[in-house]
Amino acid sequence: MPTFTTLALPATPTVTAPDGSDVRVLVGLGRGSMAHFELAPGRCSAAVRHRTVEELWYVVDGEAEMWRCQDGHEEVVVLRPGISLSIPLGTSFQFRAKGATPFAAVGVTMPPWPGMDEAEFVAGPWRAG
């Protein structure tokens, strides 16, 4: 028999991600987990690469730039509400909030997020902070 889970967006961050973004942990299943990521205006995440997971993001608020690099291919894209993007396994990435409102996205991690040791720090194009 299935076990259903329903969860409202937590009012305050559950944890701080290794990249420095505020995370509100949402629901998950055996093959994936979901979270709401937020980065304050003017802040820049640390550049990281995941060891075992890949992610899908959907932007819900604010604006940011996202740098992604994998196997010699590198790009920077502008993120606004309504944009979705993938972060395949082995991709280095970094994002920075632009504008006057926090940047927020919902991300799905596959398999589920295993813990803080998942992210390894890499050299990125921008200074974190």
C-alpha positions as CSV (number, residue, x, y, z in Angstrom):
1,M,0.0,0.0,0.0
2,P,1.5,3.4,-0.9
3,T,2.4,6.0,1.6
4,F,1.5,9.5,0.5
5,T,3.3,12.6,1.7
6,T,2.0,16.1,1.6
7,L,4.1,19.1,2.7
8,A,3.8,22.8,2.6
9,L,6.8,25.0,1.8
10,P,8.6,25.5,5.2
11,A,8.5,29.1,6.4
12,T,12.2,29.1,7.1
13,P,15.2,27.3,5.5
14,T,15.7,23.7,6.6
15,V,19.4,23.7,5.8
16,T,22.1,25.7,4.0
17,A,23.4,23.8,0.9
18,P,27.1,23.3,0.4
19,D,27.0,26.0,-2.3
20,G,25.6,28.6,0.2
21,S,22.0,28.7,-0.9
22,D,19.1,28.4,1.6
23,V,17.2,25.2,1.2
24,R,13.7,24.2,2.2
25,V,13.5,20.4,2.0
26,L,10.3,19.2,0.3
27,V,8.9,15.7,-0.3
28,G,10.9,12.8,-1.7
29,L,10.6,9.2,-2.8
30,G,13.0,6.3,-3.1
31,R,14.3,7.5,-6.5
32,G,14.3,11.3,-6.1
33,S,13.9,14.2,-3.7
34,M,12.7,17.8,-4.1
35,A,13.8,21.1,-2.5
36,H,13.2,24.8,-2.8
37,F,16.5,26.7,-3.2
38,E,16.8,30.5,-2.5
39,L,19.7,32.9,-2.9
40,A,19.5,36.5,-1.6
41,P,19.8,39.4,-4.0
42,G,23.5,40.1,-4.9
43,R,24.7,36.8,-3.5
44,C,26.7,34.2,-5.5
45,S,26.8,30.5,-4.7
46,A,30.0,28.5,-4.4
47,A,30.9,26.6,-7.5
48,V,30.3,22.8,-7.0
49,R,30.0,19.5,-8.8
50,H,27.8,16.7,-7.5
51,R,29.5,13.3,-7.0
52,T,26.5,10.9,-7.5
53,V,23.3,12.9,-8.3
54,E,21.8,14.9,-11.1
55,E,19.2,17.7,-10.8
56,L,16.3,19.3,-12.6
57,W,15.5,22.9,-11.6
58,Y,12.4,25.1,-12.2
59,V,12.7,28.8,-11.5
60,V,9.9,30.3,-9.5
61,D,11.0,33.8,-8.5
62,G,13.8,36.3,-9.1
63,E,16.5,36.3,-11.7
64,A,20.0,34.7,-11.7
65,E,22.8,33.7,-14.0
66,M,23.8,30.0,-14.0
67,W,27.2,28.8,-15.2
68,R,27.5,25.1,-16.2
69,C,30.6,23.2,-17.4
70,Q,31.0,19.6,-18.4
71,D,33.5,17.8,-20.7
72,G,34.8,21.0,-22.2
73,H,31.4,22.5,-22.9
74,E,30.7,25.7,-20.9
75,E,27.8,28.1,-20.9
76,V,26.1,30.9,-18.8
77,V,22.4,31.2,-19.0
78,V,19.9,33.7,-17.6
79,L,17.3,32.2,-15.3
80,R,13.9,33.8,-14.8
81,P,10.5,32.4,-13.6
82,G,9.2,29.7,-15.9
83,I,12.7,28.5,-17.0
84,S,13.7,24.9,-16.3
85,L,17.2,23.5,-16.6
86,S,19.2,20.3,-16.1
87,I,22.4,19.7,-14.1
88,P,23.6,16.3,-15.4
89,L,25.9,14.1,-13.3
90,G,29.4,15.5,-13.3
91,T,28.4,19.0,-14.3
92,S,30.2,21.9,-12.5
93,F,27.8,24.7,-11.8
94,Q,27.5,28.1,-10.0
95,F,24.7,30.7,-9.9
96,R,24.4,34.3,-8.8
97,A,21.2,36.3,-8.0
98,K,20.6,39.4,-10.0
99,G,18.1,42.2,-9.3
100,A,16.4,43.3,-6.1
101,T,14.5,40.1,-5.2
102,P,15.7,36.7,-4.0
103,F,16.3,34.1,-6.7
104,A,14.2,30.9,-6.0
105,A,14.0,27.6,-7.8
106,V,12.5,24.2,-7.1
107,G,14.9,21.3,-7.7
108,V,14.5,17.6,-8.1
109,T,17.5,15.5,-7.2
110,M,17.9,11.9,-8.6
111,P,18.7,9.8,-6.7
112,P,17.7,11.5,-3.4
113,W,20.2,14.0,-1.9
114,P,22.6,11.8,0.1
115,G,24.1,14.5,2.4
116,M,26.5,17.4,2.5
117,D,29.5,15.4,1.3
118,E,27.7,15.0,-2.1
119,A,29.0,18.4,-3.4
120,E,32.7,18.9,-4.2
121,F,34.0,22.4,-4.6
122,V,35.4,23.4,-8.0
123,A,36.8,26.6,-9.6
124,G,34.0,28.7,-11.0
125,P,33.8,32.0,-13.0
126,W,32.6,34.2,-10.1
127,R,33.7,34.9,-6.5
128,A,31.2,33.3,-4.0
129,G,29.6,35.4,-1.4
